[in-house]
Amino acid sequence: MSLSRAVVLTLVVCTAPLAAQRTKAKPAAPAKKPVAPQANVLTSAERAAGWRLLFDGKSLRGWRGLGYDDVPSAHWKVVDGAIKKVATADVANTSNGKPASGGDLITVDKFDDFELAFQWKVTRGANGGVKYNVSEELSLRNNSTHSAIGFEYQVQDDSLGEDVAVPSHRAGSLFDLEAPNYEKRLEPVGEWNTSRVLFRGKHIEHWLNGAMVLEFDLGTPETDLSLAKSKYRSISGFASPRRGHIALQDHGDEVYYRSIKIREIK
């Protein structure tokens, strides 16, 4: 055998295992993140289950201001497929120099037993809320600020929000009545949270990012005590289940909502 042929054979024998080893050591491709469901759209399964959208992602059709015939458009806008509560500090004055009228945004329709789902995100330090079991008449009779009176799913930045010192005022709570439990997981400021409310008869559940964070049954000794200690204690009829509106709270801060949908429970 010639010297050159021996060198070639040696190179083939030595390099083949190394090539095979490099092939075996090739790292696996990273797992793809699950695709988030499209906002403001119902799946065929949701339609079949009786869900309907309360927000089409394009307009505020189906909504109006509490105590108004239309939307307080200086305070509520549709931006990038979401309902934006414009921060009161950013609302321009009207031509006569007075602040433009604001107030809570309510659905035109009313609902009794239902399952409500929505997504929300807040800006730094912001506070808001989604209210249900809302009586417009009761609200206007008890205050003059166009603020809805009803059960409230608290929406806020727990890291800086003004209410974080009170457990029943934190994100996901039944405001001033029941604090969320240890299952709560909150997304960072600027990220979307997914929430759900079940309101059936006298039973209430709040869900946040896939976990039930509280349940509340009206008429029990424990909940009667919570109501007696709350800011609602002097409002006659507050806790009576009714066919009521869904409301988005105008707390003065910049907050966003989307994928708002409801399924009535017959």
C-alpha positions as a Markdown table, in Angstrom:
| # | Residue | x | y | z |
|---|---|---|---|---|
| 1 | Met | 0.0 | 0.0 | 0.0 |
| 2 | Ser | 1.3 | 3.4 | -0.9 |
| 3 | Leu | 1.8 | 6.0 | 1.8 |
| 4 | Ser | -0.8 | 8.4 | 0.3 |
| 5 | Arg | -3.4 | 5.6 | 0.2 |
| 6 | Ala | -2.7 | 4.8 | 3.9 |
| 7 | Val | -3.2 | 8.4 | 4.9 |
| 8 | Val | -6.5 | 8.6 | 3.1 |
| 9 | Leu | -7.8 | 5.4 | 4.8 |
| 10 | Thr | -6.7 | 6.8 | 8.2 |
| 11 | Leu | -8.6 | 10.0 | 7.6 |
| 12 | Val | -11.8 | 8.2 | 6.6 |
| 13 | Val | -11.7 | 5.9 | 9.6 |
| 14 | Cys | -10.9 | 8.7 | 12.0 |
| 15 | Thr | -13.4 | 11.3 | 10.7 |
| 16 | Ala | -16.4 | 9.1 | 10.2 |
| 17 | Pro | -17.2 | 8.5 | 13.9 |
| 18 | Leu | -16.7 | 12.2 | 14.6 |
| 19 | Ala | -19.2 | 13.1 | 11.9 |
| 20 | Ala | -21.7 | 10.6 | 13.4 |
| 21 | Gln | -21.1 | 12.0 | 16.9 |
| 22 | Arg | -21.7 | 15.6 | 15.7 |
| 23 | Thr | -25.0 | 14.4 | 14.1 |
| 24 | Lys | -26.2 | 12.7 | 17.3 |
| 25 | Ala | -25.3 | 15.8 | 19.4 |
| 26 | Lys | -27.4 | 18.2 | 17.3 |
| 27 | Pro | -29.8 | 20.1 | 19.7 |
| 28 | Ala | -33.5 | 19.6 | 19.3 |
| 29 | Ala | -35.5 | 22.5 | 17.8 |
| 30 | Pro | -37.0 | 24.7 | 20.6 |
| 31 | Ala | -40.7 | 23.9 | 21.3 |
| 32 | Lys | -43.1 | 26.4 | 19.6 |
| 33 | Lys | -45.2 | 28.6 | 21.9 |
| 34 | Pro | -48.9 | 27.8 | 21.7 |
| 35 | Val | -50.7 | 30.3 | 19.4 |
| 36 | Ala | -52.9 | 32.6 | 21.4 |
| 37 | Pro | -56.5 | 32.6 | 20.4 |
| 38 | Gln | -57.6 | 35.5 | 18.2 |
| 39 | Ala | -59.1 | 38.4 | 20.1 |
| 40 | Asn | -62.7 | 39.3 | 19.7 |
| 41 | Val | -63.6 | 36.2 | 17.8 |
| 42 | Leu | -65.8 | 33.2 | 18.8 |
| 43 | Thr | -64.8 | 29.7 | 18.0 |
| 44 | Ser | -67.4 | 27.3 | 16.5 |
| 45 | Ala | -67.5 | 25.5 | 19.8 |
| 46 | Glu | -68.2 | 28.7 | 21.7 |
| 47 | Arg | -71.0 | 29.6 | 19.3 |
| 48 | Ala | -72.5 | 26.1 | 19.7 |
| 49 | Ala | -72.3 | 26.6 | 23.5 |
| 50 | Gly | -74.3 | 29.8 | 23.3 |
| 51 | Trp | -71.5 | 32.4 | 23.7 |
| 52 | Arg | -71.9 | 35.8 | 22.1 |
| 53 | Leu | -69.5 | 38.8 | 21.8 |
| 54 | Leu | -70.3 | 42.0 | 23.7 |
| 55 | Phe | -67.5 | 43.8 | 21.8 |
| 56 | Asp | -66.8 | 43.3 | 18.1 |
| 57 | Gly | -63.3 | 44.8 | 18.3 |
| 58 | Lys | -64.1 | 47.7 | 16.0 |
| 59 | Ser | -66.9 | 49.8 | 17.6 |
| 60 | Leu | -68.8 | 50.4 | 20.8 |
| 61 | Arg | -72.0 | 49.2 | 19.3 |
| 62 | Gly | -74.1 | 47.6 | 22.1 |
| 63 | Trp | -72.6 | 49.9 | 24.8 |
| 64 | Arg | -73.6 | 53.3 | 26.2 |
| 65 | Gly | -72.7 | 55.5 | 29.2 |
| 66 | Leu | -74.6 | 54.9 | 32.4 |
| 67 | Gly | -77.3 | 57.6 | 32.5 |
| 68 | Tyr | -76.6 | 58.5 | 28.9 |
| 69 | Asp | -78.2 | 57.5 | 25.5 |
| 70 | Asp | -74.8 | 57.2 | 23.9 |
| 71 | Val | -71.1 | 56.6 | 24.7 |
| 72 | Pro | -69.0 | 59.3 | 26.5 |
| 73 | Ser | -66.6 | 59.2 | 23.6 |
| 74 | Ala | -64.0 | 61.5 | 25.1 |
| 75 | His | -63.4 | 58.9 | 27.8 |
| 76 | Trp | -64.0 | 55.6 | 25.9 |
| 77 | Lys | -62.4 | 54.7 | 22.6 |
| 78 | Val | -61.6 | 51.6 | 20.5 |
| 79 | Val | -57.8 | 51.3 | 19.9 |
| 80 | Asp | -56.1 | 48.4 | 18.2 |
| 81 | Gly | -59.0 | 46.0 | 18.8 |
| 82 | Ala | -59.5 | 46.9 | 22.5 |
| 83 | Ile | -61.8 | 49.2 | 24.4 |
| 84 | Lys | -59.6 | 51.9 | 25.9 |
| 85 | Lys | -60.5 | 53.9 | 29.0 |
| 86 | Val | -58.8 | 57.1 | 28.4 |
| 87 | Ala | -57.1 | 58.5 | 31.5 |
| 88 | Thr | -59.1 | 61.4 | 32.7 |
| 89 | Ala | -55.9 | 63.6 | 32.8 |
| 90 | Asp | -55.6 | 63.0 | 29.0 |
| 91 | Val | -59.2 | 64.0 | 28.2 |
| 92 | Ala | -59.4 | 67.4 | 26.5 |
| 93 | Asn | -61.8 | 70.0 | 27.8 |
| 94 | Thr | -64.9 | 70.9 | 25.7 |
| 95 | Ser | -65.3 | 74.1 | 23.8 |
| 96 | Asn | -66.6 | 75.9 | 26.9 |
| 97 | Gly | -63.6 | 74.9 | 28.9 |
| 98 | Lys | -65.3 | 72.3 | 31.1 |
| 99 | Pro | -64.1 | 68.7 | 31.2 |
| 100 | Ala | -65.9 | 66.3 | 28.9 |
| 101 | Ser | -68.5 | 64.1 | 30.6 |
| 102 | Gly | -67.3 | 60.6 | 31.7 |
| 103 | Gly | -68.7 | 57.7 | 33.7 |
| 104 | Asp | -69.0 | 54.0 | 33.5 |
| 105 | Leu | -69.8 | 52.2 | 30.2 |
| 106 | Ile | -72.7 | 49.7 | 30.3 |
| 107 | Thr | -74.1 | 47.2 | 28.0 |
| 108 | Val | -77.4 | 48.1 | 26.3 |
| 109 | Asp | -78.6 | 44.6 | 27.1 |
| 110 | Lys | -79.3 | 43.1 | 30.5 |
| 111 | Phe | -78.4 | 39.6 | 31.8 |
| 112 | Asp | -79.3 | 37.5 | 34.8 |
| 113 | Asp | -77.6 | 34.0 | 35.1 |
| 114 | Phe | -74.5 | 34.0 | 32.9 |
| 115 | Glu | -70.9 | 33.2 | 32.4 |
| 116 | Leu | -68.8 | 36.3 | 31.4 |
| 117 | Ala | -65.3 | 36.2 | 30.0 |
| 118 | Phe | -63.0 | 39.1 | 29.1 |
| 119 | Gln | -59.3 | 40.1 | 28.8 |
| 120 | Trp | -57.8 | 43.2 | 30.4 |
| 121 | Lys | -54.5 | 44.9 | 30.9 |
| 122 | Val | -53.6 | 48.0 | 32.8 |
| 123 | Thr | -51.0 | 50.8 | 32.7 |
| 124 | Arg | -48.6 | 51.4 | 35.7 |
| 125 | Gly | -50.6 | 52.1 | 38.9 |
| 126 | Ala | -54.0 | 51.9 | 37.1 |
| 127 | Asn | -57.3 | 50.9 | 38.6 |
| 128 | Gly | -60.5 | 49.8 | 36.9 |
| 129 | Gly | -63.1 | 47.1 | 37.2 |
| 130 | Val | -65.8 | 45.1 | 35.5 |
| 131 | Lys | -69.2 | 45.3 | 37.2 |
| 132 | Tyr | -72.2 | 43.1 | 36.9 |
| 133 | Asn | -75.7 | 42.7 | 38.4 |
| 134 | Val | -75.9 | 46.5 | 37.7 |
| 135 | Ser | -79.2 | 48.3 | 38.0 |
| 136 | Glu | -79.1 | 51.7 | 36.2 |
| 137 | Glu | -82.0 | 53.0 | 38.3 |
| 138 | Leu | -80.4 | 51.9 | 41.6 |
| 139 | Ser | -77.1 | 53.5 | 40.5 |
| 140 | Leu | -78.6 | 56.9 | 39.5 |
| 141 | Arg | -80.7 | 57.0 | 42.6 |
| 142 | Asn | -77.7 | 56.5 | 44.9 |
| 143 | Asn | -75.1 | 58.7 | 43.2 |
| 144 | Ser | -74.8 | 61.5 | 40.7 |
| 145 | Thr | -71.4 | 60.5 | 39.1 |
| 146 | His | -72.6 | 58.1 | 36.4 |
| 147 | Ser | -71.0 | 55.3 | 38.4 |
| 148 | Ala | -72.5 | 51.8 | 38.2 |
| 149 | Ile | -73.6 | 50.1 | 41.4 |
| 150 | Gly | -73.1 | 46.3 | 41.2 |
| 151 | Phe | -70.7 | 43.5 | 42.1 |
| 152 | Glu | -67.3 | 44.4 | 40.8 |
| 153 | Tyr | -64.4 | 42.2 | 39.5 |
| 154 | Gln | -61.4 | 44.4 | 40.5 |
| 155 | Val | -59.0 | 45.2 | 37.7 |
| 156 | Gln | -55.7 | 47.0 | 38.7 |
| 157 | Asp | -51.9 | 47.0 | 39.0 |
| 158 | Asp | -51.3 | 45.3 | 42.3 |
| 159 | Ser | -47.7 | 46.5 | 42.4 |
| 160 | Leu | -48.7 | 50.2 | 42.6 |
| 161 | Gly | -52.5 | 50.4 | 42.8 |
| 162 | Glu | -54.0 | 52.6 | 45.5 |
| 163 | Asp | -56.0 | 49.7 | 46.9 |
| 164 | Val | -53.4 | 47.0 | 47.3 |
| 165 | Ala | -53.3 | 47.4 | 51.1 |
| 166 | Val | -56.8 | 45.9 | 51.4 |
| 167 | Pro | -57.0 | 42.2 | 50.3 |
| 168 | Ser | -60.5 | 42.6 | 49.0 |
| 169 | His | -59.5 | 45.5 | 46.8 |
| 170 | Arg | -56.8 | 43.6 | 44.9 |
| 171 | Ala | -57.0 | 42.4 | 41.3 |
| 172 | Gly | -59.5 | 39.6 | 40.9 |
| 173 | Ser | -61.3 | 40.3 | 44.1 |
| 174 | Leu | -65.1 | 40.8 | 44.5 |
| 175 | Phe | -64.5 | 44.4 | 45.4 |
| 176 | Asp | -64.8 | 45.2 | 49.1 |
| 177 | Leu | -66.5 | 41.8 | 49.7 |
| 178 | Glu | -64.1 | 38.9 | 49.0 |
| 179 | Ala | -60.3 | 38.7 | 48.5 |
| 180 | Pro | -58.8 | 36.4 | 45.8 |
| 181 | Asn | -57.1 | 33.2 | 47.1 |
| 182 | Tyr | -53.6 | 31.9 | 46.7 |
| 183 | Glu | -54.3 | 30.4 | 43.3 |
| 184 | Lys | -54.1 | 33.9 | 41.8 |
| 185 | Arg | -51.5 | 34.6 | 39.1 |
| 186 | Leu | -51.4 | 38.1 | 37.7 |
| 187 | Glu | -49.6 | 39.0 | 34.5 |
| 188 | Pro | -47.2 | 42.0 | 34.5 |
| 189 | Val | -48.4 | 45.5 | 33.7 |
| 190 | Gly | -49.0 | 45.9 | 30.0 |
| 191 | Glu | -49.7 | 42.1 | 29.5 |
| 192 | Trp | -53.2 | 40.7 | 28.9 |
| 193 | Asn | -55.0 | 38.9 | 31.7 |
| 194 | Thr | -57.9 | 36.5 | 31.1 |
| 195 | Ser | -60.8 | 36.6 | 33.5 |
| 196 | Arg | -64.1 | 34.9 | 33.9 |
| 197 | Val | -67.2 | 35.5 | 36.1 |
| 198 | Leu | -69.9 | 32.9 | 36.8 |
| 199 | Phe | -73.0 | 34.4 | 38.2 |
| 200 | Arg | -75.8 | 31.9 | 38.7 |
| 201 | Gly | -78.6 | 32.4 | 41.2 |
| 202 | Lys | -76.9 | 33.4 | 44.4 |
| 203 | His | -73.5 | 31.8 | 43.5 |
| 204 | Ile | -70.6 | 33.8 | 42.2 |
| 205 | Glu | -67.2 | 32.7 | 41.0 |
| 206 | His | -64.2 | 34.8 | 39.9 |
| 207 | Trp | -61.5 | 33.2 | 37.7 |
| 208 | Leu | -58.1 | 34.7 | 36.7 |
| 209 | Asn | -55.7 | 33.3 | 34.2 |
| 210 | Gly | -57.2 | 29.8 | 34.3 |
| 211 | Ala | -57.7 | 29.5 | 38.1 |
| 212 | Met | -60.7 | 30.1 | 40.3 |
| 213 | Val | -59.6 | 32.8 | 42.8 |
| 214 | Leu | -62.8 | 33.1 | 44.8 |
| 215 | Glu | -66.4 | 31.9 | 45.2 |
| 216 | Phe | -69.2 | 33.7 | 47.0 |
| 217 | Asp | -72.7 | 32.6 | 47.9 |
| 218 | Leu | -75.2 | 35.3 | 48.7 |
| 219 | Gly | -77.4 | 34.8 | 51.8 |
| 220 | Thr | -75.0 | 32.8 | 53.9 |
| 221 | Pro | -74.0 | 34.2 | 57.4 |
| 222 | Glu | -70.4 | 34.7 | 56.2 |
| 223 | Thr | -71.4 | 36.7 | 53.1 |
| 224 | Asp | -74.1 | 38.7 | 55.0 |
| 225 | Leu | -71.3 | 39.8 | 57.4 |
| 226 | Ser | -69.1 | 40.8 | 54.5 |
| 227 | Leu | -71.9 | 42.9 | 53.1 |
| 228 | Ala | -72.6 | 44.5 | 56.5 |
| 229 | Lys | -68.9 | 45.6 | 56.7 |
| 230 | Ser | -68.7 | 46.8 | 53.1 |
| 231 | Lys | -69.2 | 50.2 | 51.5 |
| 232 | Tyr | -72.5 | 48.8 | 50.1 |
| 233 | Arg | -74.2 | 48.2 | 53.4 |
| 234 | Ser | -76.4 | 51.2 | 53.2 |
| 235 | Ile | -77.6 | 50.6 | 49.6 |
| 236 | Ser | -81.0 | 48.8 | 49.8 |
| 237 | Gly | -81.3 | 46.1 | 47.3 |
| 238 | Phe | -77.6 | 46.1 | 46.3 |
| 239 | Ala | -77.1 | 42.3 | 46.7 |
| 240 | Ser | -80.4 | 41.2 | 45.2 |
| 241 | Pro | -79.8 | 39.1 | 42.0 |
| 242 | Arg | -81.5 | 40.8 | 39.0 |
| 243 | Arg | -81.4 | 41.1 | 35.3 |
| 244 | Gly | -78.8 | 43.7 | 35.1 |
| 245 | His | -76.2 | 45.4 | 32.9 |
| 246 | Ile | -72.5 | 44.6 | 32.6 |
| 247 | Ala | -70.3 | 47.7 | 33.2 |
| 248 | Leu | -66.7 | 48.8 | 32.6 |
| 249 | Gln | -65.6 | 51.2 | 35.3 |
| 250 | Asp | -64.4 | 54.7 | 34.7 |
| 251 | His | -61.9 | 55.0 | 37.6 |
| 252 | Gly | -60.0 | 57.8 | 35.8 |
| 253 | Asp | -57.0 | 55.5 | 34.7 |
| 254 | Glu | -55.9 | 54.1 | 31.4 |
| 255 | Val | -57.2 | 50.5 | 31.2 |
| 256 | Tyr | -57.9 | 48.2 | 28.2 |
| 257 | Tyr | -60.5 | 45.5 | 27.6 |
| 258 | Arg | -61.1 | 43.0 | 24.7 |
| 259 | Ser | -62.6 | 39.6 | 23.9 |
| 260 | Ile | -65.6 | 40.4 | 26.1 |
| 261 | Lys | -68.2 | 37.6 | 25.7 |
| 262 | Ile | -71.1 | 36.2 | 27.5 |
| 263 | Arg | -73.1 | 33.0 | 27.7 |
| 264 | Glu | -76.5 | 33.1 | 29.4 |
| 265 | Ile | -77.4 | 30.1 | 31.5 |
| 266 | Lys | -80.9 | 29.0 | 31.0 |
